Amino acid sequence: MTEAADSHWIAVDWGTSNLRAWKMAPDGTPIEGRDSPKGMGALDPDAFEPTFLDLAGDWLPENRTTVAVACGMVGARQGWVEAAYAAVPCPPHDLTRFVRAPVRDRRLSFQIIPGLSQASPADVMRGEETQIAGLLHRRPKFDGVLCLPGTHTKWAHISAGEVVSFTTYMSGEIFALLSGQSVLRHSVQSDGWSDEDFAEAVEEILSHPERLAARLFGIRAGSLLSGLTPDRARARLSGCLIGLELAGSKPHWLGRDVVLVGSEALSSRYARALALCGLSAETANATELTLAGLTAAHAHLTREGTPL
Amino acid sequence: MTEAADSHWIAVDWGTSNLRAWKMAPDGTPIEGRDSPKGMGALDPDAFEPTFLDLAGDWLPENRTTVAVACGMVGARQGWVEAAYAAVPCPPHDLTRFVRAPVRDRRLSFQIIPGLSQASPADVMRGEETQIAGLLHRRPKFDGVLCLPGTHTKWAHISAGEVVSFTTYMSGEIFALLSGQSVLRHSVQSDGWSDEDFAEAVEEILSHPERLAARLFGIRAGSLLSGLTPDRARARLSGCLIGLELAGSKPHWLGRDVVLVGSEALSSRYARALALCGLSAETANATELTLAGLTAAHAHLTREGTPL
């Protein structure tokens, strides 16, 4: 075994519904990635170590301790071990708050990165702070807003290397519930799309957010009465919810640089909606930022000589 | 058998998820009521007649034809037989549009009342038109707004004996999905309540509807960070959704008399929210209005000599 191969470490993103791990070269290049559906939501505290070893045990040489650095819900109160939130304003990562999980296997040192909290308005994140750290690692002087679209979309205001404030929007989860389980499911089953309906809905709700309550059932009525097609109905539903989110997050994005960090499909919807507000957003790859953030954290841990 | 007992008829409210039938005296007094979970949503067209006969077949004497008058989703395109919507503005019931279901049993004449539609903004109702007819039967000169809270709350503007316009809000269904299936389910499991949190949420969203998107996740964050109790969280969720509905329906209720027609618990929440807007709403019993509407329809059918 060569020296380089011997000094790899493991990057981990352990969310509610899945677990992803990468064998990493010291310089932050991923050597191999694996994932598992064994998210934190399905595991008792005792099950984390065996689950991790099942997925990545063969990445642990016998002759040394290998470091794993993990972000996400693994550090929640219901996770492996609680990594208490750091309160904003603060840098996205604070080494002194990382928590070492209680492992039995002597080959492994498992470090958990805490999430961030905000006292007022109350809010929390776990995992996204590492993507923010990744962006700041690449662009230390970044001053603007990160939007991380997903089930629970986060908008975070970043300045002077710190997360100043952030807000979570449930638009993604509400879209999933309404399109999959409400009366609207009959109207929006489609893989298609209509840019025009999306734009109309975004613009209407952006200027009249109070209309959301009625516009949602209007999608069902439109498909019953006037043949609104499923592509158009789906685009309208998405436009209504993203429109409400942009109306609510306006204080975050108005007059600031925005970087979108999420899946390509969802980021492009947000980019289009922001373009309707006259704002041109950049996009960044979520997995790349997660790995950049975990790599920066690993480098700091190593440099600081924190007992791993 | 006396003459009176022999001239009963049957009132039917056949919705998506259940079927209710009452044996009715000619003057509209309910003699007996029964219900069944066999709603329209679970039945093929062929199954409606046997389902009805299972529930109420013993109310059909051999020696004559008994009339049943039904409202609700039984008249939807996916129901027993379609009773095409009447378009507002129009009276809630139009006898010429009632549809007779195709029955095999000669003891039965089954009349279906059509729902109402609105072209723009697109909207539909089935069942609530009969509660409106019930109110107008009791108070022919009523001029104001009916609010029928439920899974899909309807607000209808009534004037000169007609439904002028109406709007459907999905607040009830969204409350059920968010409290039962979203991340908020961890925070709102309670039978308790907090009037103060409800009022705060109604007032905030009424004046700032765009904040809804963030306030929902704020309920989860509040329970994680500051010990927001499940009663308070549940009241906040309800207040956010009813607040958005009142913000959207303001053109309906502003400066008008409002009558609330729904379950006692839900109507009292709406009454409290409206009181925060300086509006004192009356309440009426939903089942009583349904029976009054069906009785008025039956009386008209009999009087008009429509071939039953």
Interface residues (C-beta under 8 A of the other chain):
Chain A: R77 Y85 S117 Q118 A119 P121 A122 D123 V124 H152 T167 T168 Y169 M170 S171 E173 I174 L177 L178 Q181 S182 V183 P209 E210 R211 L212 A213 A214 R215 L216 F217 G218 R220 A221 G222 L224 L225 S226 L228 L241 L244 E245 A247 G248 S249 K250
Chain B: R77 Y85 S117 Q118 A119 P121 A122 D123 V124 H152 T167 T168 Y169 M170 S171 E173 I174 L177 L178 Q181 S182 V183 P209 E210 R211 L212 A213 A214 R215 L216 F217 G218 R220 A221 G222 L224 L225 S226 L228 L241 L244 E245 A247 G248 S249 K250
